[in-house]
C-alpha cells in the first residue's frame, strides 16, 4: 500500500521506518499524533483496547482504519486514494483526536470524535508501552483524568 499511496502523492512513512519491530502499538499511536502524523491501520482490535484509545486521546491522533483485514493492501490503498478529498477535508475540519473508518467505496465514517478509553480490555503486553505514553505526558497511568467516569450503581 505504501508504494501505491506514494505514487499518488501521499507522504507515507511505514512504522518500521521509525520504530523497531518489537514496538507496541500504544506508543506508536501516541507518537503519531504528537508528531502531527496520521495513523492508517487495518487492525481493528485497537478500537476495544484501553491502552490504544488512551494513547490516541493523549496524542491527539487522527486514525484512519479500514473495515478489516479481509481486503488486501491494494484494495485498501485504492479505497484510501478514492477517499483522498474527504480525508483531506476531515483533517482540516475535524478536531483531533478522532477515529474514522475508510469504506471500500471511498466513503468515510466518523467512528469517534475524542474517543474515550474504556478499561474493559487491556492487553498486558501493551501496558509498558502505555506507561511510556503516560510518562511522556507527565501523568500517572492510573490517573482518573484518562479513565472513564464510573457508572452509578
N, C-alpha and C positions, 0 to 999 in steps of 0.2 A: 504494500500500500504506500510505503514511503516514496518509492520511485514514481508511482502513479501521481501522487499529490505534488511532488517536486516538479514534475513535468507540467503540471497545471499552474505553477507559480506560487504554490503554498510554501511557506518557510517551515520545514519539518525537521525535528530532531528526535531521533529514536531514543528511548530511555537508556538503552545500552551504551549510547554515546556519552552519557553523563554519569550514569550510576553503574556500580558493579552488578554482576548477575545475582548476587545474594541480597541486594537492597530490597526491603519490604515496601509494599505499596503506600502505607500511611505517609512515610517521609516523602515519597515521590509525589503524591497528591498534594501535600503541603508545599513542597519546594516549587512545584509547577505554578501554583497561584502566586506565591511570594515573589517569583521571578517573572511575573506577567506573561507566562505561557498559558496555553490552553491544553488541557489533557483530553486525549481521544483514546477510548478503550472499547473493546468488545466484551470484556469480562464484567458481567453484571452483578457478581457477588458483592461488590463494594457497596451497593445500594442498601444492603441489610447489615453492614458491619459498623459498629460504633466507631472503631478506630479510624476507618476511612472517612466516614461522614464528618467526624470531628475535625480531621485534618483538612478536609475540603472547606469546612466553615472557617477554621482558624487561618487557613491560607488564602481565603477569598478566591477559591479556584473555580474556573469555568470548566465544566466537564461535559464533553460530548460523548455519549455512549451509543452503541448500536443496539438492535433488538436481540442480539445474542451472537454466539459464535457459529451458528449453523451456516452462515454465509461466508464464503471465502473472502480474502482481503481485497481481491479485485472488485467484487460486488460491493463491499463496504466502501471502498475507495470511490467507486462510481456514484454511490449514493451521497457521499460527502461532497464530491465535486458538484453534483446536481443541486445540492443544498447551499452552495457557496454564498449566494447573495443573502439568503436567510440567515446563515451563520454569521456573516459579517454584520448584518443589521442587528442581530441579537447581541453580538459583542459590543456594539455601540450603545444599545438602548437598555439592556438588561443589567441591573446591578449585580455584581458578583458577591457571593458565590451563587452558583446555580448548577443544576444538572439537567441536561437536555438529551432526549433520545433522537437520533437521526434515523428516520424511517427509510426503508429501501427505495421508496419512490422520491426521495429527496425532501420530504416534508420534515418538519421539526415538531417535537412535543416537549414542552417545558414540564419536566417531572417535578422539579423542586426549585423554588427560589429561596435562598437562605436555608438550605437543608439542615434539619435538626438531627443530631445524633441520637440514637436510641441504644440504651445499654442492653438490649435484648440479646445481641450477638456480638461476641468479642472473640476473635481468633487469638489465642495466647501467643502464637508466633509473631503477631503484629504488634503486641503490646510494647516491646522495646523500641520499635520504630515510632510508635505513638508517643512514648516518653520523650524521644528526641524532639518531636514536634512541640510538645509542651515546654521543654527546656528552652527551645528557640523563642517561644512566646513569653517566657518568664512566668509560666503558671504551673500550678501543681496538677498532675494528671487526674486527680480526684476532685478538682475544684468544681463547685456547683454551677459556676457560670457556663460551663460547657455541657453539663448534664441536663437532661430534660427535666421539666418540673415533675414532681411526684403527683400521681393521681390521687385525688381524695378517696378515702375508703367509705 
